Amino acid sequence: MLSFAFMEKKQEMLLSELLPGQKATIVRFTTEDIFLKLMEMGCLPGEDIEIVKIAPLKDPVSVSVAGYVLSLRLDEAKHIVVSINH
């Protein structure tokens, strides 16, 4: 049986584009300005992350990462590239 797993590419998007309940894995950050701050909060590449809640005006965004719930500004979430977990 042939496997085409090498052809399967994970869908990448920004954390700010996910909806509540969606789970993803952090891939990278789009800017180095926020890199250290996010890493200190547990947002490391390879870490699973889930959107818990989005405020009515889309800011802030509550996420579950590294075993706790963290509130991120929308501007911060726009700099986190994630791959969707299906």
Order of alpha helices (4+ residues) and beta strands (2+ residues): beta-beta-alpha-beta-beta-beta-alpha-beta
